[in-house]
Amino acid sequence: MDKGDLSDPQPQGLDEWAELLREEEMPIFSNTAQKIYLAMDDKKKGAMELASIILQDPSLTAKLLKVGNCPYYNPSRQKISTVSRAIVILGMQMIRELTLACSFFESILSPANKERANKEIAHAIHAAVQARELAITLRDQSPEEVFVAALLHNVGHVAFWCSSNRKTADMHEKLAVSGLEGEEAEKRVLGFCLKDLGKKLSKSWHLGGLIHEAISHPQSSDERVQTVCMGNEISLALKYGIDSEEMEVCLQKLQSLGGGSLDSIKAKIKANTLMAVDIAQQFGAHDASQYISSEPTQHSVVVQEEMQPDKKQIQFQVLQDITAHISGNIDLNVLFEMVLEGVYRGVEMDRTIFMLLGPDKKSLNEKISLGWKKPDFNEKIRVFNNDAKGNLLFHALYDHEGVWLKPNQHASLYTDQIESQFGRYECFVFPIQVEKKPIGLIYCDRGIEHGALTVEDFSVAKHFAKQAQIGLTLYRMKSH
């Protein structure tokens, strides 16, 4: 039966509504976002693991790079074309918060969103920008965390009003004709407040940290919780006007929190409001941005959906990032992450991996991988040189130019060990050498979508592998 069929019983009470929105309608945080949260909480995991998780989600990768290049997040305006470089320039903490924000917008922005939904989105963005700017004034250690906590502060309202489920739409209509406003209407029609729905969803989505603390304990004396809630209050008060009584209450609180004259605080709030319009557009919430402010912003233009870059553009952009990196202080981990990202996104490979030769020269061990569907993310691929007539990795390791291997032409190299770890797929393998001796290799294939490989693919993938070789040579020269 269709989940939106009206013959299904209407949810009753807070728990059933929370379950409907959590399970059926709006899992705000994708598997990607959940994995990022876990990776960031695990001190053993670093930038490589974080980049790998993000790159599994092409839509998220594109959004993150777009937002990461906007002046609000990247005031130095350093061009960012790879996730690896984004992590270096913006930092892991900001990347985590931006990823959560991008996941949030991806889940709520749809053609089904109507006026009320866009108003809720506008309020969320506006509150988040006001809270972040206040956090910066108060010298908070992580303004981005405050931004996301404020963005999700009214997650119950956003989840309810952005839902396109027919059961929810029926309640939308009943609320609209009730003649009541706010919590009074919610209690009368739904039997509970949407802020309580937010608490339930926060818990079931395992949001934790400042997000859950601000939703669950808005009266807390903790300065960071107050900052989050203050963003929410400013956004609500501005609906009555900058000179309203409601705004006057906010101004007094802001003055006690951060000091400054009332006129300077008002000017800052106005500037933040225009900034929020730009941020809404950067995240793709163009319809919602008009509900933040009707005033034109510095960057306001007629917005059209941007075309996704084609693979030649991605190749060029990633090569620019690699060139910029190897012209300065080279971090070999970042270098190889960029090279693998170039192969993965720029050559549109399904899977790619960089493996290092063990000290005894008898094993190849995974260092970085992208695209692998592993049951356990922590599992590392390892291949031994113990097949009687060799295997495709150790065969390719000593071919200076790299090889294009095919199961029907090189059947003997696809040993049981290779088949269990990689499968039987057409692939490219490029050795990485130091002083003409192999130290590892880059392997790539289309072992998931099973697309054909071409001569051009081999040439471009080989060019990226050469960049790794050049970077490694420069690193050794600079180290001596």
N, C-alpha and C positions, 0 to 999 in steps of 0.2 A: 504494500500500500504506500502511496506517495506520502512522504513525511509532512507535506503541507495540506493533506486532505482534511477538510472540515469535519469529516465523519469521525476522525480521531478525537478522543475526548480532549477538551481544553485543559492545559496544565492548571493544577490547583495549588496555590500557595507558593511561597518563596523557593522551597527546595525543588519542586517540579519545574518551575520556570528557569532556575539556575541550571538544572540538568538539560533542559531543552536547548538553551543558548550555548551551553558548554559542549554538549555532544553533537547536536544536529546542525547548529547554525553558525556559530562563530568561534572556532578554536583560534583565538587571536594569535596565540603564539604557535607558530609552525614547529615541526620537528627540528628545523634548522635553529630557530631561536632557543629552543630548549637545550639543544646540544651545545650551543654557545654559552649559555648560562652555566652548564655543567663544566665545560672546558675552562671557563674563567675561574670557577670555584676550585678547580684542581690545580694546585700550585706547580705540579710536575709538567703541566701542559704549557706550551709557549705559543709564540706567534705563528709558528708553522702549523700547529694543529688548528688554531683559530682560522687562519687563511684557508686551510683545507676544508673546514666545515662550511664556511661561507661560499666557497667556490662550487660546492655541490648544488647550490641553488642559483641558477643563472639569472632569474628575475631579481633576486635579492642582491646579487653581485652588481647588476646594472644600476639598481636604485642607490646602493651604497656608494658607488663611485660617483654617481651624479650629485648626490647630496654632499659627499665628501669634498667635492670641488667648489661648493658654493662658499662665498666669503664669510658667511656666518660661522661655519665650522672650520674653514681653512683660510684664516685672515692673511697668512703669508702668501696665499694664492699660488703655492707650488702645485704644478699640474700633477694630478694623480690618475694613472691609467690602470694600475694593478692593485689588487687587494693587499699584496705584500707591501707595496710602497705606502698604501693608505695606513697600514698598521704602524709603519715606521714614522710617518709624518704626524698622524693624528693621535697615535698611542692606543694601546689595547683597550683601556677603559672607555675611551670615547667611541671606539669601534663597537664595543659591546652595546653601549647605550644607543648608538645610531642604528645598529642592527635590530634591536628591539623596537625602536620607533618605526623603522621601515616595515617590519613584520606587522606591526599594529596597523599601519596605513594600508598595507596590501590586503589585509583581511576585511577592512571596513569600506574601502573605496570601490563602489560598484555602480553600474547604471541604475540600480534599484534605489539608491539613496535619494530621498526626497528632501523637502525643505527642512523639516525638523531634524532629520539625520545630519544634514549639513550644518545646521546651527549647533548641534552637539559637538561635531568635529571641530567647528570654528572655535567654540568655547575651550575645548581640550588643547588646541594648538596655542591659543592666546594665553591661557593660564600657564602653559608650559614655558613659553618665552618670557612672560613676566616673572615667573619663579626662577628661571635660570639667570636672568639679569640681576635679580635680587641676590641670588646665591653668589654671583661674582662680586657684587658690592660688599657682601658679608665675608668675602675671602673663603668661601666654601672650597673644600679640597676636590670635590667632584661635581661641578655645576651640571654636567651631562646627566648624572644620576638624578639630580633634582628635576631636570627637564623631563625625563621619562616618568618619574613618579608623579609629577603634576599632569603630564599628558594622560596618564592612566587613572588619575584621581577619581574621575567620574565614569569609570569603566562600565558600571552597571547601566548608566544612562546611555552611553555610547552603544553598548551591546544590544540593549533593548530597542533603541530608536533606529539603529542601522540594520537591524534584522529584517530580511525580506520574507521570512517564514509567514505563511498565511494566518497562522494562529496569532502571531505577534501583530500582524497587520490589523487583525480584528480588534485587538486591544488598543492599537494606535487610534483607531476610529472611535472606540468607546471613550477614550480619554479626551479626544478632540471635542466630542459632543456633550461631555459631562458638564461643561460650563465652569469647571473648577481648574485651579492651577497648582503646580508644584506637588508637594508631599500630600496635600489634602486630596488631590485628584488621584494620585497613585494609590493611596490607602483605600479610597472609596471603590475604585475600579479593580485594582489588582489585589488589594488586601495586604500590601506591603510597600515599603519605600524602595525606590531604585538604588539608593545609596546602600541599603542592606543587600540588594542583589549584587552590587559591586564587591562587597565584603566576601560574599559566597564565591563569586567568580575568581577573585584574587586568591582565595585559598585553594580552589580546585585547579587553578592554573599554576600553582606553586610559585607565585610571583615573588613572595618573600621580600626581605630587606626593607629599604625605605618606602617602596611602593606599598607593600602590605601595611607597614606601620602607619603611614599617612592615611590610608583608607580606613583602617581599623581603629586608630586612636587619634582622630583629628584635633582633639583638645590637648594633646600631649604638650608638655613644656619644652620638649626637644627643639632646638633652633632649626634643625633641618626639616622636621615635620611642619613647623610653623611656616617655614619658607615655602614649602609645597602648597600648604593650605592658603597662604597669602596670595599666591599666583591665582588660585581659584577665586578668592574673594575679589581681587582686583578686576578680573574678567567679568564677574557678575555685576559689580558695582558700576562699571563703565557702561553697562546697558541703560543705566539711569542718567548717565551724563557725567562729565568730568567735574562739574560743580554741584553734584547732587549730595544729599545728606549721606547716602550710602558710601559715596566716594570719600566724603569727609572723614568717616570712621576709618576707612582704609588708610588714608593719608596720615592720620594720627598714629596708627599702628606702625606704619612704615617709618615714620620719623623716630619712634621709640626703638625700632629695630636697628636702623642704619644711620640715623642722624640726617642732617641736611635740611635746607629750607623747604617749605611746602611748595614753593614755585619750582624749585629745581627737581623735586620728586615728581610733580605734575608733568614737567617737560620730559623727564625720563620715561614716565608711563606712556606718554604720547608717542615718543620715539620707539618704544618697545612694541606698541600696537602696530605701527607701520612695518616694523621688522617682522612681526608675526604674520602679516599678509604675505610678505616675501617667502617666509619659511613654509607657509601652507602651500604656496605654489611650487616650491622646490620639491616638496613631498608628493606633489600631484593632486592636492586637494584644492583644485582651482575653483570649483563651485562654492566650497565652504569659505574660501578666502574673502568673498564679498560680504560675509556676515561678521567679519572681524572689524573691518573699517571700510567706509565708502570713499575715504580719501585716497587719491592716487599715491602710490609709493614711488620711490626713486627708480625702481627697476620694473614697475608695472608695464607690461606689454600684453598684447593679445597673445594668449598662450595656445600653442598647438602642440599636440602630442609629438614628442621627438621620435625620429626613426631610430631603431636600434642600430648601432654601428655594425657594418658587415665585417667579415673576418679580416679583410685587407686593412681596414681601419684599425682593428684591434691589434693586428700584427705590428703596424706602424707605431701605435701608441705604446705597446709593451716594449718594443725595441728602443723607443725614446726613454722609457723608464730605466731600462737596463743600461743604456749609454750614460744616463745621468748618474746612476749608482756607481758604475765602475770608474767614472771620472773623479770620484771622491774617495772617502774611506770605505773600502769594500768589506761587506759582511757576507761571507760565503753562503750562509744559510739563506739570507735575503736574495742573493744572486740566483741561487738554484730554485728558490720559490718562484721568482719572476720568470725564469726560463721555463719551468714547468707550466706556469700559468699561461705563458705565450703559446706553448704547444697545445695545452688543454682548450683554451678559449680561441686562440688565433688560428689554429689548424683544425679546430672543432673535433678533437679526439675525445673518445668516451673515457679513456683511462690513460694515465701516464704516471711513471714512477722513476725516481732517481734512487739508485742502489749503489752502495759503497762496497768495495772488495775488502774482505776481512784481512786481518794482519797475516794470517797463514795462507792467504791467496786461495783458500779452498771453499769460500762461501761469499755470496753476494747478499747484502743486508739492506732492507728498505730504510731510506733516510727521509724521503718526502714522497707522498703519493696523492693523486687527485682522481676522483671518479670511482674508486673501488667500492663495491657494495660488500662491506665486511659485516659479519654478525656482531663482532666486537670491534669498536673503533680503535681500541688500543692494540689490536692484533697487528703484528708486523710480518711482512713477507720475507722469507729467507730461502735462498736456493743454494744447494751444495754442488760442488764439482765432483760428484761421485757416480755419474752415469757412465756406463762402459765406453760409449763412443761420444761422450760429451753431450751437451744440450744447447738449445739455441742461445741462451744468455752467455755462456762461457765461449761458445763459438763466435758470437758477435763481439765479445770483449777484445779480441785481438785483430779486428778488422778496422783499420784506421779511419775509413771513410763512413762507417756505418752500414747497416744492411737492412734490406727489405725482405722479410721472410714470409713464406706462404706454406700452410700445412700440406697442400698437395704436391709442392715441389721440394720441401725440406722435411718430409715426414719423420725421418729418423731423429731430428733435433727436438721434436715435440715429445719428449719422454714422459713417463708417468708423473715424474716430479713437476715438470712444466705444466702438464695438463691439469694437475690438481690445484696448482697455484694460479695459473693464468688462463687455462683453457686452450683450445686449438683455434687461434685466430691469426689472421694476417697481421703483421706488426712491423714497426720500425724499431731498430735498436742502434744507439749511437754510443760508442765508448768515450769515456772522459779520461784524459791522460795527463800525466806529469812527467816531463822529460822523456816523452815517447813511451812511457810505461803506463798501462791502464790502472786506474785507481777506482773505477766504477763505470756506470753506464746509465743512459736514459732510455727507457722502453715506453712505447705508446701504441695503442690499438683502438679499434672501434668495436670492442668486444661486448658492448651492451646493445647498441642500435644496429650493429652489423652493417654499417655503411661501407662502401668500397673505398679503398685507398687509391690515391692517384700519384702520378709523377710529381705534380706540383706540390702535393702534400708532403712528399718525401723531401723535396728541395727546401720547403719552408721550415719543416721540423729540423732538418739538418742545419739550417742557418741559425736557429735558436740554440741548438747544441753547440755550435761554434762560438756563440756569444758566451756560453758557460766556460768554454775552453779559454777564450780570450780573457775573461774576467779572472779566471783562476791563475793564468799566467801573470797578469798585472798584479794580482794579490801577492804572488810569490816574489815578484820583482820589488814591490814596495816593502815587503817584510824583511828583505836582505839589505 
